[in-house]
C-alpha cells in the first residue's frame, strides 16, 4: 500500500544536513513526528520517532545515511497508516 510522501524540513550546516524533521497531523487525532539528527563523530544518522503506540521508540535507530533513515521513517509511517486503515475499514464494514 502506498501513502503520500513525507515532507521533510532539513537544516543544513557547512553543506551537511545536520537535522531533518517531519510532522504529520491527521485531523488533530493522530500525530506522528520523526526527527533525524546527524552524529558527526561516527558520521551516522539517528532517527527519533514520536507518536502513540507502535510509532514511539524508546531507543533511537541509527543509520549510515540520511536516505536510509528517511526510508525507515516512511516504513514506520506506512505501517501505522495501514493499521489505521484496517481499523477504519473494519468499523465501516460492521
N, C-alpha and C positions, 0 to 999 in steps of 0.2 A: 504494500500500500504506500503510495507516495503522498506526502504532505507538502505544504508550502516550504520554500527555502527559509532558513533562519536569517534574520537581518542582524549583522554584527556591527558594532561600533568599535573601531580599532584606535588605539592610542600608540603613536609612533614616536620613538626617541632614537636619534642617531641612525635612522634608516632601518631600525628593527621594531617590529610590533611588540611592545612590552606588555600590553594588556588588551584584551578583546572582551566585549560584553554583549550579551543578548538577553533581552527580556521579552517574555510572552505573557499576555494578559488576555484571557478568553472570557469576555463578558463579566469581568470582575470576580469570577468564581474560581477559575483555575489560573494560577500564576506559576510560571517557571522562570528561572534565571540561571544563566550559565556565564561563568567568568573564566577566562583563560589568562594566566599570568606567565610571563617568560622568566625562567630561572637562569640568570646569566652564568653562574658558576659551572653548572652542568650542561648549559645550553639545551634545556628541556622546557616543555610547556606543561603547566599544571592546570587541570580542569576542575573547577569547583561547580557543583550542581546544587541549586536551591529550589525547593518546592515541597510539596507534600507527598507522602507515600514513597513509591519506588524511585522518585526523582532525586530525593535528598540523599546525599552521600556523606557519611561521617568522615571518610578519608578521601582526599582529592586523588584524582587519577593523573599519572604522569605520562607524557607522550614525547616522541622525538621531534615532532614538527607541529606547527600550528594547524596545518591541514588535517593531521591525524586527530588532534584534539577537537577540532570543529566537526569532523565526521563522527566522532564518538558522541558529542553533544547531540548531533542530529539523530543518531540511533536511539538515544535516551528519549528525546522528544517524540520520535515516531512511535516508539514502544508505548509511551504514555498516551499518545493520541489514539492509537489503535485500541488500547484498553478502554478509553473513554467512549470511543465509537461503538465498541462491543456492548458496553453497558447501556448506552442510549438506544441502540438497536433492540436490545432485549426489552427495555421499558416500552418502546413503541410497539413491539410485537405482542406484548401481553395486555 
